[in-house]
Amino acid sequence: MAPTPTTPTPATPTGPPATVPGSCHAGGAGLYVLPDPRCTPGAVNPNVTQANIGSTICKSGWTATVRPPESYTEPLKEQQLGAYGLPGPVSNYEEDHLIPLELGGSPAGPANLWPERGGSPNPKDAVENAGREAVCAGRIPLAVAQRAIAADWITFGEQLGVTHPPAGPTASTAPASPAPPAPTPATTAAPASASCTPRTNAGECYEPGEFCRASDHGRTGVDGRGQSITCEQQGSRWYWELTA
């Protein structure tokens, strides 16, 4: 019998600067916004390494075993809305993992969580899915993908061919650390199973635990391993999960 997934016990969300009112300043416009790197630099899960991606981020349904509960993320989101000086209501934002769980981001660290405008799916979700696909296919090392999405998820998405932000400034106005070297993804996607449906925007197969598009809400499909998956709502977001 498979072990029952457990939810990590999060740390108490306290301390500057990410929870101090008015201390953080995001940059960008619309859904193409970058968090303040001083407040939300990103953090990784030390239990995920390049050596074990096959049993962690690349394993179907693994992210559900580490996703923190809304009872933790909602109070933190309210604190961080104040820190970023963002107007309500709280429901206009989701508490996003800057380095996503799909790429081995810290599940509960406040340095890796921030109030992202809009619902799900959104442009960053597509970057997270494409980044995981590239890492699991061996096209990008895990650490490179983690640094790239933490430094500038918009540029990383453009390099992966999944985001197309409107013209104009998108970078944060806050002082940023030097960006890491940009990854060099393959110019073509890894072959997808002929039977999987639906396909990602990049033409690849979905796997359990990945975000699903608004057009797929409630839909049942087939993943790259031939397993039946359904787009189900969990809290405020929608994910592909194995069909019961």
BELJOUR-V931211 format. One record per pair of residues at least 24 apart in sequence whose C-alpha atoms are under 10 Angstrom apart, sorted by the first residue. I is the first residue (numbers start at 1). J is the second residue. Records with the same first field share a line. If there is no record, write none. Layout:
I: J / J
//
This chain:
3: 65
4: 65
5: 61 / 62 / 63 / 64 / 65 / 66 / 67
6: 64 / 65 / 66 / 67 / 68
7: 64 / 65 / 66 / 67 / 68 / 69 / 107
8: 65 / 66 / 67 / 68 / 69 / 107 / 108
9: 66 / 68 / 69 / 72 / 107 / 108
10: 68 / 69 / 72 / 73 / 107 / 108 / 109 / 110
11: 72 / 108 / 109 / 110
12: 72 / 76 / 108 / 109 / 110
13: 72 / 73 / 75 / 76 / 77 / 79 / 80 / 108 / 109 / 110 / 111
14: 76 / 79 / 110
15: 110
16: 83
17: 80 / 83 / 84 / 111
18: 76 / 79 / 80 / 81 / 82 / 83 / 84 / 110 / 111 / 112 / 113 / 114
19: 76 / 77 / 78 / 79 / 80 / 81 / 82 / 83 / 84 / 110
20: 79 / 80 / 81 / 82 / 83 / 84 / 85
21: 79 / 80 / 81 / 82 / 83 / 84 / 85
22: 80 / 81 / 82 / 83 / 84 / 85 / 86
23: 80 / 82 / 83 / 84 / 85
24: 80 / 81 / 82 / 83 / 84 / 85 / 86 / 174
25: 83 / 84 / 85 / 86 / 172 / 173 / 174 / 175
26: 84 / 85 / 86 / 116 / 170 / 171 / 172 / 173 / 174
27: 169 / 170 / 171 / 172 / 173 / 174
28: 154 / 165 / 168 / 169 / 170 / 171 / 172 / 173
29: 117 / 165 / 166 / 168 / 169 / 170 / 171
30: 117 / 118 / 165 / 166 / 170
31: 116 / 117 / 118 / 119 / 122 / 123 / 124 / 165
32: 116 / 117 / 122 / 123 / 124 / 153 / 154 / 163 / 164 / 165 / 166 / 169 / 170 / 171
33: 116 / 117 / 124 / 152 / 153 / 154 / 165 / 169 / 170 / 171 / 172
34: 98 / 114 / 116 / 150 / 151 / 152 / 153 / 154 / 170 / 171 / 172 / 173 / 174
35: 84 / 98 / 113 / 114 / 115 / 116 / 150 / 151 / 152 / 153 / 171 / 172 / 173 / 174
36: 84 / 114 / 171 / 172 / 173 / 174 / 175 / 176
37: 111 / 150 / 151 / 152 / 172 / 173 / 174 / 175 / 176 / 177
38: 111 / 174 / 175 / 176 / 177
39: 80 / 83 / 84 / 110 / 111 / 112 / 113 / 114 / 174
40: 97 / 98 / 109 / 110 / 111 / 112 / 113 / 114 / 150
41: 98 / 99 / 110 / 111 / 112 / 113 / 147 / 150 / 151 / 176 / 177
42: 97 / 98 / 99 / 100 / 105 / 106 / 109 / 110 / 111 / 112 / 113 / 114 / 146 / 147 / 149 / 150 / 151
43: 97 / 98 / 99 / 100 / 104 / 105 / 106 / 107 / 108 / 109 / 110 / 111 / 112 / 113 / 146 / 147 / 150
44: 98 / 99 / 100 / 101 / 103 / 104 / 105 / 106 / 107 / 108 / 109 / 111 / 112 / 143 / 146 / 147 / 150
45: 99 / 100 / 101 / 103 / 104 / 105 / 106 / 107 / 108 / 109
46: 104 / 105 / 106
47: 104 / 105 / 106
48: 101 / 103 / 104 / 105 / 106 / 142
49: 103 / 104 / 142 / 143
50: 104 / 135 / 136 / 141 / 142 / 143
51: 142
53: 102 / 103 / 104 / 135 / 136 / 142
54: 136
56: 101 / 102 / 103 / 104
57: 101 / 102 / 103 / 104 / 105 / 132 / 133 / 135 / 136 / 209
58: 102 / 103 / 132 / 133 / 135 / 136 / 137 / 207 / 208 / 209
59: 102 / 136 / 207 / 208 / 209
60: 206 / 207 / 208 / 209 / 210 / 223 / 225 / 227 / 240 / 241 / 242
61: 207 / 208 / 209 / 210 / 239 / 240 / 241 / 242
62: 101 / 102 / 208 / 209 / 210
63: 100 / 101 / 102 / 103 / 104 / 107 / 208 / 209 / 210
64: 101 / 208 / 209 / 210 / 234 / 239 / 241
65: 209
66: 101 / 106 / 107 / 108
67: 97 / 101 / 106 / 107 / 108
68: 106 / 107 / 108
69: 107 / 108 / 235
70: 95 / 234 / 235 / 236
72: 108
73: 108 / 110 / 113 / 114 / 115
74: 115
76: 108 / 110 / 113 / 114 / 115
77: 110 / 113 / 114 / 115 / 116
78: 114 / 115
79: 114 / 115
80: 110 / 113 / 114 / 115
81: 114 / 115 / 116
82: 115
83: 114 / 115
84: 114 / 115
86: 115 / 117
90: 115 / 117
91: 117 / 118 / 119 / 236
92: 116 / 117 / 118 / 119
93: 117 / 118 / 119 / 120 / 236
94: 118 / 119 / 120 / 236 / 237
95: 119 / 236
96: 124 / 125
97: 128 / 150
98: 124 / 128 / 146 / 149 / 150 / 151 / 152 / 153
99: 128 / 145 / 146 / 147 / 148 / 149 / 150 / 151 / 153
100: 124 / 125 / 127 / 128 / 129 / 131 / 132 / 146 / 149 / 150
101: 128 / 132 / 209 / 210
102: 128 / 129 / 130 / 131 / 132 / 133 / 135 / 209 / 210 / 211
103: 128 / 129 / 131 / 132 / 133 / 135 / 136 / 142 / 143 / 145 / 146 / 149
104: 132 / 142 / 143 / 145 / 146
105: 146 / 150
112: 150
119: 214 / 236 / 237 / 238
120: 211 / 212 / 213 / 214 / 236 / 237 / 238 / 239
121: 211 / 212 / 213 / 214 / 215 / 237 / 238 / 239
122: 211 / 212 / 213 / 214
123: 153 / 154 / 157 / 162 / 163 / 164 / 165
124: 149 / 153 / 154 / 156 / 157 / 162 / 163
125: 157 / 162 / 163 / 210 / 211 / 212 / 213
126: 157 / 160 / 161 / 162 / 163 / 200 / 201 / 202 / 210 / 211 / 212 / 213
127: 153 / 154 / 155 / 156 / 157 / 158 / 159 / 160 / 161 / 162 / 163
128: 153 / 156 / 157 / 162 / 210 / 211
129: 162 / 200 / 201 / 202 / 204 / 206 / 207 / 209 / 210 / 211 / 212
130: 156 / 157 / 160 / 161 / 162 / 189 / 200 / 201 / 202 / 204
131: 156 / 157 / 160 / 162 / 185
132: 210
133: 189 / 190 / 202 / 204 / 205 / 206 / 207
134: 160 / 185 / 186 / 189 / 190
135: 185
137: 189 / 190 / 191
138: 185 / 186 / 190
139: 183 / 184 / 185 / 186 / 189 / 190
140: 183 / 184 / 185 / 186
141: 183
144: 180 / 181 / 182 / 183 / 184
145: 180 / 182 / 183 / 185
146: 180
147: 179 / 180 / 181 / 182 / 183
148: 179 / 180 / 181 / 182 / 183
149: 180 / 182
150: 179 / 180
151: 176 / 177 / 178 / 179 / 180 / 181 / 182
152: 179 / 180 / 182
155: 182
156: 182 / 183 / 184 / 185
159: 183 / 184 / 185 / 186 / 187
160: 184 / 185 / 186 / 187 / 188 / 189 / 202
161: 185 / 187 / 188 / 201 / 202
162: 200 / 201 / 202
192: 223 / 224
193: 222 / 223 / 224 / 225 / 226
194: 224 / 226
195: 221 / 222 / 223 / 224 / 225 / 226
196: 221 / 222 / 223 / 224 / 225 / 226 / 227 / 228
197: 221 / 222 / 223 / 224 / 226 / 228 / 229
198: 222 / 223
199: 223 / 224
206: 240 / 241
207: 239 / 240 / 241 / 242
208: 239 / 240 / 241 / 242 / 243
209: 238 / 239 / 240 / 241 / 242
210: 238 / 239 / 240 / 241
211: 237 / 238 / 239 / 240 / 241
212: 237 / 238 / 239 / 240 / 241
213: 238 / 239 / 240
214: 238
216: 240
//
